[in-house]
């Protein structure tokens, strides 16, 4: 950024220089209010080309404690540069600002500190340029951010008087308003051509109306004084001396958490009074040609993105730990967490590569958060070694991509940026302690990292403290639209993620789930986080039990010779699966540990009220959770069952008798068409009532983003659409080892018609090389197959049944084909194909096989993968795929199509729809060109 190209001079009518300012947007100039003459306009001169233009005064403050004004220029020169805005970073830093030496503008680099005097954050600068002219209103850039964070200004307090050090020129600059820094008020608020002039105490009326935060207009004589009387908000009083003081982790004059020995030191001396800072009034300027910034020789490489910063500091003295410094056993510490430009890499455990997922427009945010200029995140740290095991807090992050987050302290927003402090006690024993740090936006995990700390009474550890980000939902949201909600293509409604469940580890050998809810009314009413260690073997045993129950399923028999629906078998399967699902619910939710001191039972009650039929639950995996750790979430049953009570036997909900009798035509279409996901007899349910609506798979959309698998989330953007033409190119492959080939042919014809498909090849591939060629550039992939496992090798079997290499596909092959140009990776990235692996009629299909292939296609940048966790019969496999693709073809998204398909199979009398798991965003859909 060339600061001179964005700097302007403020002139009076005779073009005498009054001061300076800078171009903050295409038409707006920020400057100091005390420079401006009376009237509605002023002349400005652009250093970019020396041209003079007239500017309208859009805002000027009258409060001497806040020296700020906004000008609007109609047409700046093409060579002028808009200077990006940043927030005041509370760290020892270096700054640059324009001066005029021998009539020419240059930029000097100087150290600075932030005394935070009176009602405004003041940066105290030391300059050796004694003969230079220094202009009020000149932009001050933080060289680390390469962004403007303030303007040169007069001091505003007698408290700033002190002696001037010999040989140094003391210059003061006022930081930009917190409302501007945090993005709540942006230059766009003043871009219109209105003739209205705003004067007085910060009459940001348009911005205030848009952000629903109004200023104090008590002394104003403008038309806004009446309408804003009850919603007063002085947007700069956030920095006043009356505000509550933020807790810091180091003495206020020396915030060690953001500095090291190489940075300029901080001083306790009171800043001196400057010399005559009105000397520019008589400055005669020659024609000014812009020059490159004359900075010092120290290279400056400002980071382009904010990062997640974290480290521990002693609770006793606030000293942050060095990487080699272990935690003292049993001692109290504060885990410091913020989002902002990197701390020094010797300080933050996560270094400078822990990029916070965003871009300049942060389109993943909810619209209301974008408009108000900030958003709140919940910070959660969970560990089975620290005490307490789970701590959480909130931070406010400005939309401005260079702004630093502000913590909440005792549920109130702190007065200035800085780290959130989470109090923990180090373990009493052990050599290492690990924990997982996660950032939540609503119920979605945006970012998660493992922290690994040494524990010792010694002064240094053999192994350094470290941290690693191993999960990000996505690294870049530029092409995703609003990721805070899911746009349901079937209903046209936008829905939020209601509950997020994260399977995770911290590389200590333990595994757990972390749960977080999001209430419609806001973060304050949201379900606090809670965690629970899980027993992977117990869950695996439940999967095996579900496999046994469904190995001889109710519904259409395997021999295709009869159409009789076996109601007794349906009831039997329903009872068995409900007991299994209730046990699974208990394993997942009993004995959990909530945050905020909430009792476990109170949390579980709130959890039940948070979820409503039709809500979206997001399921994700972080860290090194093994592929064999599969939780059959669709089978979770959350109605109260007490199967061991002999005095209260299990009973069927009346909806079973009403809906699942022997006559399919008499079944209610409301369930078939997925218009109602709540049981009509719900109010009558008592303990031990068994009802199909109790299964998560029949009343919620269960979203498992493909980008959120196996700790690789940062390099794959979650797809929201599969781009296709009017005819959808579908790569097809199939086993030939099925009963009744005519039914198989009918199956593929049905999918062809539902999608208006073009099959690649024309006849489904039955050999591996045909599959390879079909995968070059499809829009959908459908594989009807058997699954198997040979020792540690998992595979899909197509063509004739067997282990011949010609007819088997292993998880390594898609990546190998992509590596060798058999697959058009650019086309996959453009299209984001959806892959459906329909593993039928085999007891060899294990859950980890599906997940291995999910990961394989994820690496090809597939938009999503659908697979089965439990083997299904051929006929039900046919029905599942046909119903799914029929719904996808008529515009439903993946979440709706899966939920609808499950109900379609249930109305056929089969529970096997619960076996299908989508690894995709809930609103992934076909986007036809």
Buried (B, 14 or more C-beta within 10 A) or exposed (E): BBBBBBBBBBBBEEEBBBBBBBBBBEBBBBBBBBBBEEEEBBBBBBBBBBBEBEBBBBBBBEBEBBBBBBBBBEEBBEEBBBBBBBBBBBBBBBBBBBBBEEEEBBBBBBBBBBBBBBBBBBBBBBBEBEEBBBBBBBBBBBBBBBBBBBBBBBBBBEEBEEEBEEEBBBBBBBBBBBBBBBBBBBBEBBBEEEEEBBBBBBBBBBBBBBBEBBBBBEEBEBEBBEEBEEBBBBBBBBBBBEBEEBBBBBEBEBBBBBBBEEBBEBBEEBBBBBEEBEEBBEBEBEEBEBEEBBBEEEEEEBBEBBBBBBBBBBBEEBEBBBBBBBBBBEBEBBBBBBBBBBBBEBBBBBBBEBBBBBBEEBBBBBEEBBBBBBBBBBBBBBBBBBBBBBBBBBBBBBBBBBBBBBBBBEEEBBBBBBBBBBEBBBBEEBEBBBBBBBBBBBBBBBBBBBBBBBBBEEEEBEEBBBBBBBBBBBBBBEEBBBBBBBBBBBEEEBBBBBBBBBBBBBBBEBBBBBBBBBBEEEBEEBBBBBBBEBEBEEBBEBBEBBBEBBEEBBBBBEEEEEEEBBBEBBBBBBBBBBBBBBBBBEBBBEEBBBBEEBEBEEBBEBBEEBBEEBBBBBBBBBBBBEBEBBBBBBBBBBBEBEBEEEEEEBBBBBBBEEBBEEEEEEBBEEBBEBEEBEBBBBEEBEEBBBBBBBBBBBBBBBBBBBBBBBBBBBEBBBBBBBBBEEEBBBBBBBBBBBEEEEEBEEBBEBBBEBBEBBBBBEEBBBBBEBBBBBBBBBBBBBBBBBBBBEEEBBBBBBBEBEEEEEBBBBBEBBBEBBEEEBBBBEBBEEBBBBBBBBBBBBEBBBBBBBBBBBBBBBBBBBBBBBBBBBBBBBBBBBBBBBBBBBBBBEEBBBBBBBBBBBBBBBBBBBBBBBBBBBBBBBBBBBBBE
